[in-house]
Amino acid sequence: KLRDEILRRRHDRLALLGQMLAEAAHELNNVLTTVIGWSHLSAHPREGAEVVRLAVQAGHIETAALKAQRIVADLMGVARGHGESQIADVAATAREVVRMMAGECERRAIAMSVDVPEDLEARIRRYRLTQVLLNLVRNAVHALRQGGRVRIVGRPADEWVVVRVEDDGPGMDEETLARVFEPFFTTRRGDGEESGTGLGLSLCRKFVEGEAGGTIRLTSAPGEGTVVELRLPVSPLGELRATGGGPDLPSPPDGFSLLAVERDPELARLIYEALKQCWKTTPVVVAGMESAAAALHVRPFTVCLLDADADPGGPAAAVERVAGLRADVRIVLTVSRNSWSALDRPPDRPVAATLPKPYSVPELLRTLAAAADPEPRGKP
């Protein structure tokens, strides 16, 4: 069952990659046209052409090449699973979707905009939010057909992140509105690019409500456009900023020090901020085993918070390596249910605790306190 779940997630990521490839093809063709055109002018300069003019043309080529590099990097990130993060940067994801839809919006004379604060983070897989927003924006663009506006708006709301996709298109009547989330229901029939499968919104509901624990709501009326509102759980870091960690946190153990090995940059940032803000402790946070080994050679640590995917050999190899360098360090292994490491053999050496992902700030601190102090004291 676990293997089936892992394979299903890989399949979903490949499906998103296919969607992104379709949207990126037009954008890459524009880039290539730019490169080819300016290259031709540079290769066949007019008589007496100035070096400055040639340098400007070379600059245009470089700009286009860097744009192509960014497009390919986005695609490779999804293909390699870099979108597996449990935390989504809403502003960055919205901008990514706008870039993917830019070519089609330009052809249809549709204006797109993003109004999302830079520090807004939701507890949903990055590639899932990309998939949801891409579906919603594509639906809005196809509803508008030619001309009009599409906006992605995001705001914090207590323990939630609210993301809205708004359009000023023709809207929907009550009968259509009542059926939009039904599988295979679509108003776009046919064989062309405008046709739909009727699965987009039903999958969006599955990802938002079934996987992320949020809600999705659609409001519309004929002639008044459509608004799709997502309510997603705020990220642990966002919750920490809003609440200061909450009142039910353990006190830091005496002389506590932490080495955290975490590949996910968002989780790494959360660990650092949580320890700094709640325990007034500065942890050492690294992304890989080589950096972890270097840190362990320099100094001892009370606890090592170890990502089960940090070592290519699996969690057993990661635990063995840390314990081999510092036998007295207490290891807390963080494990994701959809990780290949979940299929690996258990470590031969005992670990102080296992912390499943996703975890909250209180769960993180309680686990670290228990690992550091086998006989935990009461709160101050």
C-alpha positions as MATLAB code, in Angstrom:
seq = 'KLRDEILRRRHDRLALLGQMLAEAAHELNNVLTTVIGWSHLSAHPREGAEVVRLAVQAGHIETAALKAQRIVADLMGVARGHGESQIADVAATAREVVRMMAGECERRAIAMSVDVPEDLEARIRRYRLTQVLLNLVRNAVHALRQGGRVRIVGRPADEWVVVRVEDDGPGMDEETLARVFEPFFTTRRGDGEESGTGLGLSLCRKFVEGEAGGTIRLTSAPGEGTVVELRLPVSPLGELRATGGGPDLPSPPDGFSLLAVERDPELARLIYEALKQCWKTTPVVVAGMESAAAALHVRPFTVCLLDADADPGGPAAAVERVAGLRADVRIVLTVSRNSWSALDRPPDRPVAATLPKPYSVPELLRTLAAAADPEPRGKP';
ca = [
       0.000    0.000    0.000;
       2.829    2.402    0.836;
       4.587    1.675   -2.432;
       1.326    2.289   -4.336;
       0.982    5.655   -2.611;
       4.566    6.621   -3.499;
       4.056    5.612   -7.122;
       0.761    7.535   -7.295;
       2.495   10.695   -6.125;
       5.231   10.220   -8.711;
       2.518    9.768  -11.355;
       0.792   12.987  -10.245;
       4.056   14.890  -10.483;
       4.646   13.595  -14.012;
       1.112   14.681  -14.947;
       1.908   18.203  -13.719;
       5.158   18.098  -15.668;
       3.158   17.294  -18.803;
       0.907   20.294  -18.189;
       3.908   22.534  -17.634;
       5.597   21.265  -20.819;
       2.521   22.116  -22.852;
       2.436   25.666  -21.473;
       6.223   26.107  -21.725;
       6.436   25.044  -25.382;
       5.048   28.344  -26.656;
       7.239   30.355  -24.299;
      10.357   28.457  -25.362;
       9.493   28.996  -29.035;
       9.362   32.749  -28.385;
      12.749   32.577  -26.681;
      14.254   30.600  -29.549;
      12.854   33.070  -32.081;
      14.547   35.880  -30.180;
      17.868   34.014  -29.995;
      17.795   33.038  -33.666;
      16.867   36.563  -34.790;
      19.518   38.411  -32.810;
      22.122   35.753  -33.625;
      21.445   36.269  -37.335;
      21.871   40.038  -37.025;
      25.104   39.581  -35.068;
      26.478   37.002  -37.502;
      25.710   39.208  -40.524;
      26.443   42.770  -39.382;
      26.033   45.654  -41.750;
      29.199   47.219  -43.046;
      30.684   49.556  -40.454;
      28.585   48.170  -37.581;
      29.810   49.437  -34.230;
      31.091   47.128  -31.517;
      28.583   48.709  -29.115;
      25.681   47.688  -31.350;
      26.999   44.129  -31.542;
      27.355   44.094  -27.748;
      23.707   45.185  -27.377;
      22.611   42.367  -29.683;
      24.680   39.897  -27.660;
      22.954   41.197  -24.522;
      19.537   40.424  -26.029;
      20.709   36.885  -26.772;
      22.000   36.448  -23.213;
      18.704   37.693  -21.726;
      16.713   35.247  -23.844;
      19.051   32.374  -22.956;
      18.690   33.121  -19.240;
      14.904   33.092  -19.645;
      15.134   29.675  -21.302;
      17.380   28.500  -18.473;
      14.725   29.553  -15.936;
      11.968   27.713  -17.837;
      14.035   24.535  -17.981;
      14.955   24.891  -14.291;
      11.252   25.060  -13.379;
      10.551   21.894  -15.363;
      13.554   20.052  -13.964;
      12.592   21.028  -10.432;
       9.235   19.290  -10.814;
      10.785   16.294  -12.588;
      13.323   15.794   -9.775;
      10.778   16.210   -7.016;
      11.957   19.610   -5.779;
       8.289   20.540   -5.566;
       7.762   17.897   -2.848;
       8.105   20.522   -0.127;
       5.273   20.428    2.417;
       5.240   24.245    2.380;
       4.271   26.402   -0.598;
       5.420   29.974   -1.147;
       2.110   31.321   -2.466;
       3.514   34.420   -4.205;
       6.279   32.494   -5.997;
       3.848   29.747   -7.038;
       1.340   32.283   -8.370;
       4.050   34.027  -10.401;
       5.171   30.661  -11.790;
       1.625   29.912  -12.970;
       1.335   33.364  -14.558;
       4.588   32.733  -16.449;
       3.294   29.397  -17.718;
       0.067   30.986  -18.966;
       1.698   34.147  -20.342;
       1.835   32.958  -23.957;
      -1.831   31.990  -24.146;
      -2.931   35.163  -22.338;
      -0.933   37.265  -24.785;
      -2.622   35.559  -27.751;
      -6.046   36.197  -26.216;
      -5.293   39.768  -25.009;
      -6.051   38.765  -21.404;
      -4.416   40.723  -18.587;
      -3.111   38.724  -15.611;
      -1.949   40.018  -12.234;
      -0.745   38.675   -8.886;
      -1.495   40.376   -5.572;
       0.074   38.177   -2.889;
       2.355   39.209    0.029;
       5.890   37.880   -0.307;
       5.912   36.097    3.072;
       2.612   34.227    2.609;
       3.147   30.471    3.007;
       0.576   27.675    3.044;
       0.801   24.102    4.297;
       0.324   22.321    0.969;
       2.774   20.620   -1.361;
       4.294   23.178   -3.719;
       3.585   21.142   -6.836;
      -0.018   20.581   -5.702;
      -0.625   24.317   -5.352;
       0.929   24.819   -8.781;
      -1.415   22.186  -10.196;
      -4.490   23.725   -8.559;
      -3.729   27.316   -9.576;
      -2.804   26.263  -13.107;
      -6.184   24.507  -13.466;
      -8.100   27.483  -12.067;
      -6.283   30.069  -14.176;
      -6.675   27.963  -17.323;
     -10.416   27.653  -16.624;
     -10.662   31.431  -16.215;
      -8.742   32.098  -19.434;
     -10.904   29.676  -21.433;
     -14.064   31.238  -19.989;
     -12.906   34.717  -21.057;
     -11.889   33.524  -24.569;
     -10.723   36.987  -25.719;
      -9.927   40.025  -23.597;
     -10.613   40.505  -19.907;
      -8.710   40.139  -16.630;
      -7.603   37.300  -14.340;
      -6.235   38.018  -10.838;
      -4.602   35.794   -8.221;
      -5.039   37.352   -4.780;
      -3.668   35.976   -1.512;
      -4.121   37.105    2.087;
      -3.482   35.708    5.594;
      -6.588   34.994    7.689;
      -5.793   33.839   11.245;
      -4.790   30.160   10.943;
      -5.548   30.105    7.218;
      -4.194   31.390    3.946;
      -6.894   32.604    1.547;
      -6.083   32.473   -2.173;
      -8.598   33.724   -4.736;
      -8.585   33.340   -8.515;
     -10.881   36.014   -9.958;
     -12.002   36.704  -13.528;
     -14.422   39.168  -15.124;
     -15.766   36.623  -17.600;
     -19.365   35.646  -18.445;
     -19.960   33.835  -15.151;
     -22.173   30.775  -14.575;
     -25.839   30.139  -14.033;
     -27.117   28.316  -10.929;
     -27.459   24.958  -12.702;
     -23.839   25.002  -13.879;
     -22.620   26.283  -10.521;
     -24.290   23.374   -8.720;
     -22.364   20.822  -10.810;
     -18.902   22.335  -11.303;
     -17.181   19.975   -8.849;
     -18.743   16.821  -10.306;
     -16.202   14.533  -12.036;
     -16.465   14.650  -15.849;
     -18.840   17.629  -15.846;
     -17.694   20.249  -18.359;
     -19.180   23.067  -20.389;
     -16.374   22.796  -22.971;
     -17.195   19.962  -25.358;
     -15.344   19.205  -28.577;
     -12.035   18.003  -29.966;
     -10.048   21.249  -30.017;
      -7.836   22.917  -27.434;
     -10.933   24.518  -25.873;
     -12.396   21.121  -24.929;
     -12.299   19.924  -21.315;
     -12.342   16.588  -19.501;
     -14.406   17.777  -16.542;
     -11.790   16.552  -14.080;
     -10.012   19.829  -13.287;
     -12.199   21.199  -10.483;
     -12.929   17.799   -8.966;
      -9.174   17.177   -8.721;
      -8.653   20.655   -7.258;
     -11.176   19.822   -4.527;
      -9.423   16.509   -3.864;
      -6.012   18.187   -3.525;
      -7.210   21.148   -1.423;
      -9.713   19.419    0.858;
      -8.657   15.767    0.803;
      -4.880   16.236    0.984;
      -4.180   19.713    2.378;
      -7.111   19.912    4.822;
      -8.410   23.167    3.340;
     -11.578   24.228    1.548;
     -12.441   25.363   -1.972;
     -15.493   27.483   -2.785;
     -16.738   28.903   -6.088;
     -19.050   31.894   -6.491;
     -20.377   33.109   -9.808;
     -23.362   34.690  -11.539;
     -24.183   35.371  -15.208;
     -22.402   38.513  -16.355;
     -20.548   38.959  -13.052;
     -17.460   36.784  -13.506;
     -16.234   33.949  -11.281;
     -14.260   33.763   -8.048;
     -12.681   30.544   -6.762;
     -11.539   30.829   -3.151;
      -9.062   28.448   -1.535;
      -8.614   28.338    2.237;
      -5.391   26.543    3.083;
      -3.754   25.883    6.477;
      -1.059   28.422    7.249;
       2.506   27.099    7.244;
       4.164   26.297   10.587;
       6.468   29.283   10.109;
       3.509   31.555    9.413;
       1.773   30.221   12.507;
       4.935   30.810   14.531;
       5.113   34.424   13.348;
       1.451   34.999   14.204;
       1.367   33.353   17.640;
       4.946   33.475   18.845;
       4.805   29.696   19.268;
       1.863   29.537   21.652;
       1.805   29.002   25.425;
       2.176   25.206   25.619;
       5.843   24.879   24.726;
       8.493   23.021   26.741;
      11.419   24.903   28.179;
      14.785   24.420   26.453;
      17.035   21.806   28.109;
      20.143   23.159   29.829;
      23.073   23.541   27.464;
      20.978   22.428   24.504;
      22.529   22.524   21.035;
      21.072   21.282   17.754;
      22.448   20.117   14.447;
      19.623   19.878   11.891;
      20.136   18.076    8.586;
      17.213   19.063    6.350;
      17.155   19.114    2.547;
      13.936   21.136    2.235;
      14.893   24.845    2.424;
      11.484   25.863    3.796;
      11.631   23.314    6.617;
      15.235   24.286    7.303;
      14.149   27.894    7.709;
      11.292   26.847    9.999;
      13.650   24.859   12.261;
      16.048   27.783   12.498;
      13.327   30.360   13.259;
      11.532   28.096   15.765;
      14.695   27.508   17.818;
      15.722   31.174   17.663;
      12.314   32.559   18.574;
      11.064   30.013   21.098;
      14.265   28.802   22.767;
      16.647   31.703   22.039;
      19.038   29.093   20.614;
      20.872   29.277   17.310;
      20.878   25.832   15.660;
      23.309   24.706   12.997;
      21.180   23.836    9.960;
      22.727   22.109    6.932;
      21.307   20.521    3.775;
      23.477   17.420    3.332;
      25.545   14.768    5.029;
      28.918   16.200    4.016;
      28.148   19.481    5.774;
      26.747   17.562    8.748;
      29.946   15.514    9.026;
      32.035   18.681    8.938;
      29.959   20.211   11.751;
      30.195   17.048   13.866;
      33.983   17.012   13.472;
      34.187   20.561   14.852;
      31.910   20.346   17.904;
      29.452   18.161   19.826;
      25.684   18.608   19.733;
      22.957   17.539   22.137;
      20.581   16.431   19.378;
      20.857   15.813   15.649;
      17.552   16.343   13.822;
      18.162   14.112   10.816;
      16.159   14.094    7.582;
      15.660   10.427    6.637;
      16.352   11.337    2.989;
      19.617   13.157    3.709;
      21.847   10.214    2.752;
      21.511    8.468   -0.649;
      22.008    5.183    1.194;
      18.793    5.717    3.162;
      18.010    6.514    6.802;
      20.012    3.583    8.212;
      23.146    4.867    6.474;
      22.470    8.424    7.677;
      22.030    7.322   11.302;
      25.148    5.137   11.146;
      27.217    8.001    9.797;
      26.109   10.495   12.452;
      26.477    8.012   15.316;
      29.884    6.948   14.008;
      31.147   10.523   14.288;
      29.506   11.398   17.626;
      28.309    8.388   19.618;
      26.799   10.596   22.329;
      24.546   12.676   20.069;
      20.848   11.859   20.315;
      19.282   11.399   16.920;
      15.735   12.426   16.006;
      14.821   11.022   12.605;
      12.309   13.010   10.527;
      10.400   10.818    8.089;
       7.909   11.644    5.334;
       5.255    9.034    4.578;
       5.662    9.410    0.817;
       9.445    9.150    0.866;
      11.387    6.261   -0.628;
      13.251    6.158    2.668;
      10.076    4.832    4.297;
      10.709    1.584    2.422;
      14.276    1.248    3.676;
      15.352   -1.063    6.492;
      15.270    0.462    9.989;
      18.543    1.774   11.418;
      20.703   -0.713   13.339;
      21.526    1.933   15.938;
      18.681    3.149   18.151;
      17.323    6.652   17.594;
      15.957    8.859   20.378;
      12.730    9.586   18.485;
      11.054    9.578   15.084;
       9.226   12.735   14.011;
       6.756   12.283   11.120;
       6.356   15.053    8.560;
       4.473   17.347    8.462;
       4.961   18.506   12.038;
       4.016   21.648   13.960;
       6.363   23.870   15.949;
       5.079   22.535   19.313;
       5.571   18.951   18.080;
       9.110   19.775   16.966;
      10.100   21.383   20.261;
       8.479   18.696   22.430;
      10.275   15.984   20.479;
      13.629   17.755   20.757;
      13.141   18.373   24.484;
      12.225   14.729   25.121;
      15.210   13.503   23.100;
      17.620   15.816   24.930;
      16.267   15.050   28.378;
      14.985   11.476   28.898;
      13.366   12.688   32.131;
      11.735   15.938   31.000;
      11.063   18.638   33.488;
       7.842   20.585   33.749;
       7.250   23.864   32.050;
       8.667   26.947   33.744;
];
